[in-house]
């Protein structure tokens, strides 16, 4: 079987890229599929996550990222022009490799792959939740233009998704948002990126948060909550790891007097080691497509304190058993649950051990089998 993945790039430390490469590697190495990854951006940049030598990489060299540097109207026009080039080059590639299944992980390809009659079955793999679309960076500062743009893009998304052979979402919560497409939606969760032999003993005085430095991840909320935690337990440290512009959040750390207990770090390759050095994981996101970092932390034996945001945390964490779900954006409750785990070491250790057991259902072999069953059912 030939599988072609269409993804913007594979050189960022992001959840989408990690998951796609993890599945592509498994499909090629374990199932023996002929797997292609077709990218539009980052042709000459270093690949961030491991790629099997059996996976074939194809770069279309479109570079959509360049349009984010210009004003809104020029951005929209530039996007339209690049989409035309994208369709032409992608069509040439698909007719050349003739995959059995072509998968888009973003709206860019969804808008064009169904019009390419190369004989492949077309799938859409959505790594956000419906209400989080479209990308806020593509919108305008004026509310009226922003609202009109969001309405238009979401309607276009639904229109093009209806043309797919199958649409895959990550959570049952998100599936309910697509009521008009229930007959062609499949829910397949993301797999764990790793499942290490060694895990945390949950005895260190460290709390960890992982994710890109942006508004969505809610680090402004986390830092304020950590102020409350630090006042009661000044010997505990919060370490945040992620790509992006951490300098946007550093002034808040300094203004709250947390420079000794709240450390903003860059993204690292050995994040599994950082989890194992910690005792609690916190997710402060305003919304999620799924919550890969929750899986990673639990696989390393950590209990998780998370906002019960859309979508993902509520379908991963068993509240009170392997972690805590708190009211979205409730800073006081977030701090209270962190403090509770800090002050109750035996419970913290037991919940971490249970987290490790509960998260086994997301191992790659289980998730990959669901994909294999889907591929074979629609081929």
Helices and strands as residue ranges (DSSP letters): E 2-7, H 15-29, E 34-39, E 56-59, G 64-69, H 72-97, E 101-104, H 107-113, E 121-125, G 130-132, G 136-138, H 143-161, E 166-169, H 172-175, G 176-184, E 185-187, E 206-210, G 215-217, H 219-232, E 237-242, H 247-255, E 262-266, H 271-276, E 280-283, H 292-299, E 303-307, H 313-316, E 323-326, H 331-343, H 345-358, G 359-362, H 364-378
